[in-house]
């Protein structure tokens, strides 16, 4: 499922989280380019870098499913992912009998989680506006 989703997700080129490439080197190159360009054009430049604590725990299901739909992912695929998340529950010791259904976050260790996280956390039109030079 993760490989299928990866083919159609079309993440922004600026997205560096959970990708197979060396995102650190690419980000350094991009930062250098932006700063040089701003200096040459005498433009004020503002840069934001976001490091999200407990990243997988913080992504909203609403944003994930909205992004899947916005990207034109097949409705049956979206329904399958929704079923996986809607029908899952968890518990923890010492209250193993009391199960609850998480309302946000993607699953740790699930290969699909990286793609879902990236889709749910990056609102592409807004993100691209931030990088306009």
N, C-alpha and C positions, 0 to 999 in steps of 0.2 A: 504494500500500500504506500509506503514511504517513497519508493522509487517512482511509482506512478504519479504521486502528488508532486514530486520534485520536477517532473517533466513539464507540468502545466502551471506551476506556481508563479513563475516569472517574477521573482523578487527583484527589487530595485538593485541596480549595480552597486550602489553604495552600501547595501546591507552586508555586514561582516560577521554577524553572529551565527555560529553553527554552520559554517560553510567549509568545504574541503580545502579551499585555498588558504594561503597564509594571509589572514585578514590584518594582522599587525603590520606587516610590511606594506601592504596595499594602503592601509590607513595613513601610515607615515608618508608615503609618496603623495597621497591625496592632500594631506595637510600641508606639505611643503609646496605643492602646486598652488593651492588656494592662497597661502600666505604670500608667495612670490607674485601671483597675479594681483592680489589686493595692493601690495606694495607698489608695483609698477603703475597701477591705475589710481594710486592715492585714495583708495577706498577704505572706509572703516570696515573692520571685519570682526564678526562675533562667531565664536565656535562653542559648541556644546558637545560634550561627550557623556553618554549615559551608561552607567554600569548598574544594572538592576540586581539588587540583592534578592536571593531566592527567585531568580528569574522564572523558572518553570512554574513556580507556585503562583506567580502574580498575573499571568495572562488570563483574560476574561473569556469564558466560553462564548459570550455574545459576540465579541470581536473576532474570535476564531471563525465562527460560523458565518458571520457577515463577510469576512474576507474570502472564505471559500466560495460563497455565492458571487461576490463581486468579481472574483477571478474567473468565473464561468466554469468552475469545477462541476462535473456531472452531478445532477441531483441525487442519483442513487449512491454515489460515493459519499456525498455530504450526509445523506441519511444513514449510511453505514457508520461513519465516524460519530455522528450524533447518537446513534444507538449504543455504540461502545461506551461513550461518556455518560449517557443517561442511565444506563443499566449497571453501571459500576458503583461499588460502595467499598468502604474500608472501615477498619476498626484498629484499635491499638490497646495494648496491655495497660492496665489491668482490667479494662472494660471490653474484652473481646466480644461479649454478647451484644453490645450496643454498636450497631453499624450506622454509618452516616454516608450520605452522598455528597462528594465535594461539589462546590458550585463555581470554582475557578481553578485554574492550573492545569497543566498537561502532565502526563505521567512520566516520572523519572524512569529512564532506561528503555522506553518505548521508542523504536526507530522513527515512528511517525511524529513524535513530540517535537523534534527539532523543526520540522517543516511547519507544524501547527503553531509553534511559538513564533517563528519568524513571520508567518502570515498574520497572526493575531496582534503582534506588537508594533508592526510598521505600517502606519497609514500612508501608503505610497504617495498620494498627491501632496500631502503636507510635508512629508519627508523630503521630497524632491524640491519643494519651494525653499526649504532651509538651505539647500546646497547651491542655489542659483548664484552665479557670479557674473 
